[in-house]
Amino acid sequence: MLPGSMVNPYKPELAVNQIAFLSASHPFWQPSALPRSVLRASQPSENRTGALCRSSVRSTLAGGAPPDICSLGPWAREGAVRIARILIVGAGVVGMGAALLLSRDGHEVTVLERDADAPPADPEESWDSWQRKGVNQFRLPHFFLARYRSLLSTELPELMAALAAAGAVRVNSVLSAPEQLRGPAREEDGAFECLSGRRCVVEAVVASVASRSPRLAIRRGTAVTGLVTGPAAHDGVPHVTGVRLASGEELPADLVVDMTGRRSRLPRWLESIGARAPDEELDDCGFIYYGRHFRSASGDVPPAIGGPLQHLGSISSLTLPADNGTWSVTLITSANDKALRPLHDAGTWERTVRSLPLVAHWLDGEPIDDGVMAIAGIEDRHRSLMVDGAPVATGVVVAGDAWACSNPSVGRGASIGMMQATVLRDTIAATGLKDPWEFACAFHRATAELVEPWFRDTLAADRHRLAEIDALIAGDQYRPPDPAWEASQALASAAFKDPDCLRGFVSVGMVLSREADVLSRPGMLEKVTDLGAGWRDEPIPAPDRDDLLSTVAGG
Ligand SMILES: Cc1cc2nc3c(=O)[nH]c(=O)nc-3n(C[C@H](O)[C@H](O)[C@H](O)COP(=O)(O)OP(=O)(O)OC[C@H]3O[C@@H](n4cnc5c(N)ncnc54)[C@H](O)[C@@H]3O)c2cc1C
């Protein structure tokens, strides 16, 4: 892609267009070579969260436009927070984060989780033996983007300390790029720091911090089977006053939050209380993931060459450092690409990874799983409880993956989910729950304005990527009549040539800024056009389609 002079220590023959975007060899609080100002910018005590904050929610609810970036203004906690009994259904990584945020705001929160096992204290036990049947992707590669890290640093700093103690790593995608590319470190670069650890390890830490938190009860082995209703708050609209458990027990609540993930049964539960059906958009996300985890004897993680997610023709690679000297390697294909289905076989998978020059060195470790973990049939879904401008029920909301989920390879789920969790907390603080109708409308509006656009961006990018793969399989060039997509490809290319473009590109990937906002920065569009317009002519550092097929077929 780019000329350069850096050398890959694993493959010295690969001189560079190669950028160590992610070098995660330093665990959390180790002394670092970063300038003090940059370190300060990423410390939990600083309010450096991105676009979402209490003042954004207030501004949205007051009818104002949501700001792109704002600092967390002081919020009058006393008086603004009305104490409520809140039931969260589902103890996933976002559900637990929401429970922590709400209990910190003074609410009495109970989390109900169908899976019975409590999280083990030891990270290796989490990996080896924690049974989480309720989360399909539990042992699949995860990475927690800068938005998620920033929300944790600001809102739940003790979680950051607990994650550090469990061996999670912090990775800065800008500062780990060579200086010739990123230029001198800038004060704001701390914002690009991400968090990484195996999903089960991160979730175990979140759950164990939650289990020690005041006003937060967790009931595991407790399946919710339906909703309980009381007198309507608004004519003709069922009002939820609690949940029914598989045991038949009923639990009362001022608010029920469905956080049961991608396979939420909420529409059925609503139907059985006579509510209108929610608005559902549902599609197969169209990708298949083939991933494995590794560990090194030294505790080091291979250096990244290029970004963590690389589109290499009709295949993409995802290489993610994780906790305690572990990492993952994933190949992502289109579900339509039947010729690549043999990738679920460990030998075929390894041969194919070895054929990718920027990825092969990530195989230099011991596999810590039993084989290739594949996942397909992942849904793109959006569910709204607001139909024709009216809530289908009051006393219940939907959040996290149960609200919206899409292609996981861009790693946005936890970030977008935690953004929505802060919106939920702030909407309750702003409106209270006394008027369930007003609250339902306010939460819908705040979610639609502050969170949904990030989901829509992801969906649009996925659709393009799938169409691009289809075109490449057919031997065509993908040329959609969509200037926004052209601009995003040009930005990706310009990121390798200019420090401002690099930061703009990374901030989109990290869910810190939306692409349209980056491109509207002064002078950015001109730079991107100058430097990135030739992106189609840049070579792809991977075998061509025929070679890929022959590698997969065993040739
Ligand atoms: C392959 C893959 C890779 C991913 N990689 C990333 C990544 O790198 N970064 C990222 O940010 N996101 C990633 N995601 C998305 C991320 O996993 C989700 O966004 C996240 O898990 C959502 O959390 P949640 O709490 O909303 O739901 P979940 O984590 O799905 O949790 C739902 C919980 O509800 C429980 N439950 C279900 N029904 C009931 C019931 N009736 N009663 C009680 N409990 C119930 C389940 O047991 C489960 O514990 C990935 C997703 C996939 C599929």
The ligand as an SDF file (V2000), in Angstrom:
LIG
                    3D

 53 58  0  0  0  0  0  0  0  0999 V2000
  -18.6120  -13.4080   16.7190 C   0  0  0  0  0  0  0  0  0  0  0  0
  -18.8330  -12.1200   17.4730 C   0  0  0  0  0  0  0  0  0  0  0  0
  -17.7370  -11.3140   17.7710 C   0  0  0  0  0  0  0  0  0  0  0  0
  -17.9250  -10.0990   18.4360 C   0  0  0  0  0  0  0  0  0  0  0  0
  -16.8430   -9.2960   18.6650 N   0  0  0  0  0  0  0  0  0  0  0  0
  -17.0160   -8.1160   19.2970 C   0  0  0  0  0  0  0  0  0  0  0  0
  -15.9070   -7.2720   19.5700 C   0  0  0  0  0  0  0  0  0  0  0  0
  -14.7710   -7.5580   19.2160 O   0  0  0  0  0  0  0  0  0  0  0  0
  -16.1380   -6.1070   20.2340 N   0  0  0  0  0  0  0  0  0  0  0  0
  -17.3910   -5.7300   20.6330 C   0  0  0  0  0  0  0  0  0  0  0  0
  -17.5480   -4.6590   21.2210 O   0  0  0  0  0  0  0  0  0  0  0  0
  -18.4610   -6.5150   20.3740 N   0  0  0  0  0  0  0  0  0  0  0  0
  -18.3100   -7.6870   19.7350 C   0  0  0  0  0  0  0  0  0  0  0  0
  -19.3850   -8.4880   19.5000 N   0  0  0  0  0  0  0  0  0  0  0  0
  -20.6930   -8.0390   19.9810 C   0  0  0  0  0  0  0  0  0  0  0  0
  -20.8090   -8.2650   21.4840 C   0  0  0  0  0  0  0  0  0  0  0  0
  -20.5490   -9.6270   21.7610 O   0  0  0  0  0  0  0  0  0  0  0  0
  -22.2210   -7.8740   21.9250 C   0  0  0  0  0  0  0  0  0  0  0  0
  -22.4550   -6.5500   21.4960 O   0  0  0  0  0  0  0  0  0  0  0  0
  -22.4170   -7.9590   23.4170 C   0  0  0  0  0  0  0  0  0  0  0  0
  -22.2800   -9.2730   23.8840 O   0  0  0  0  0  0  0  0  0  0  0  0
  -23.8250   -7.4830   23.7660 C   0  0  0  0  0  0  0  0  0  0  0  0
  -23.9990   -7.5810   25.1550 O   0  0  0  0  0  0  0  0  0  0  0  0
  -25.4500   -7.7380   25.7650 P   0  0  0  0  0  0  0  0  0  0  0  0
  -25.2340   -7.6730   27.2420 O   0  0  0  0  0  0  0  0  0  0  0  0
  -26.3850   -6.8050   25.1190 O   0  0  0  0  0  0  0  0  0  0  0  0
  -25.9470   -9.2040   25.3230 O   0  0  0  0  0  0  0  0  0  0  0  0
  -25.2630  -10.6300   25.5130 P   0  0  0  0  0  0  0  0  0  0  0  0
  -23.8250  -10.5070   25.8110 O   0  0  0  0  0  0  0  0  0  0  0  0
  -25.6630  -11.4520   24.3340 O   0  0  0  0  0  0  0  0  0  0  0  0
  -25.9530  -11.2150   26.8290 O   0  0  0  0  0  0  0  0  0  0  0  0
  -27.3050  -11.5690   26.8570 C   0  0  0  0  0  0  0  0  0  0  0  0
  -27.5380  -12.3470   28.1570 C   0  0  0  0  0  0  0  0  0  0  0  0
  -28.9280  -12.5550   28.3500 O   0  0  0  0  0  0  0  0  0  0  0  0
  -29.1200  -13.8540   28.9110 C   0  0  0  0  0  0  0  0  0  0  0  0
  -30.4990  -14.2600   28.6450 N   0  0  0  0  0  0  0  0  0  0  0  0
  -31.0580  -14.5490   27.4400 C   0  0  0  0  0  0  0  0  0  0  0  0
  -32.3640  -14.8640   27.6040 N   0  0  0  0  0  0  0  0  0  0  0  0
  -32.6350  -14.7690   28.9270 C   0  0  0  0  0  0  0  0  0  0  0  0
  -33.8060  -14.9620   29.7070 C   0  0  0  0  0  0  0  0  0  0  0  0
  -34.9560  -15.3270   29.1420 N   0  0  0  0  0  0  0  0  0  0  0  0
  -33.7290  -14.7620   31.0320 N   0  0  0  0  0  0  0  0  0  0  0  0
  -32.5660  -14.3880   31.6310 C   0  0  0  0  0  0  0  0  0  0  0  0
  -31.4130  -14.2050   30.9320 N   0  0  0  0  0  0  0  0  0  0  0  0
  -31.4560  -14.3780   29.6000 C   0  0  0  0  0  0  0  0  0  0  0  0
  -28.0770  -14.6880   28.1720 C   0  0  0  0  0  0  0  0  0  0  0  0
  -27.7950  -15.8800   28.8690 O   0  0  0  0  0  0  0  0  0  0  0  0
  -26.8850  -13.7160   28.1530 C   0  0  0  0  0  0  0  0  0  0  0  0
  -26.0970  -13.8580   29.3020 O   0  0  0  0  0  0  0  0  0  0  0  0
  -19.2300   -9.7010   18.8250 C   0  0  0  0  0  0  0  0  0  0  0  0
  -20.3300  -10.5070   18.5330 C   0  0  0  0  0  0  0  0  0  0  0  0
  -20.1390  -11.6980   17.8380 C   0  0  0  0  0  0  0  0  0  0  0  0
  -21.3470  -12.5190   17.4780 C   0  0  0  0  0  0  0  0  0  0  0  0
  1  2  1  0
  2  3  1  0
  2 52  2  0
  3  4  2  0
  4  5  1  0
  4 50  1  0
  5  6  2  0
  6  7  1  0
  6 13  1  0
  7  8  2  0
  7  9  1  0
  9 10  1  0
 10 11  2  0
 10 12  1  0
 12 13  2  0
 13 14  1  0
 14 15  1  0
 14 50  1  0
 15 16  1  0
 16 17  1  0
 16 18  1  0
 18 19  1  0
 18 20  1  0
 20 21  1  0
 20 22  1  0
 22 23  1  0
 23 24  1  0
 24 25  2  0
 24 26  1  0
 24 27  1  0
 27 28  1  0
 28 29  2  0
 28 30  1  0
 28 31  1  0
 31 32  1  0
 32 33  1  0
 33 34  1  0
 33 48  1  0
 34 35  1  0
 35 36  1  0
 35 46  1  0
 36 37  1  0
 36 45  1  0
 37 38  2  0
 38 39  1  0
 39 40  1  0
 39 45  2  0
 40 41  1  0
 40 42  2  0
 42 43  1  0
 43 44  2  0
 44 45  1  0
 46 47  1  0
 46 48  1  0
 48 49  1  0
 50 51  2  0
 51 52  1  0
 52 53  1  0
M  END
$$$$
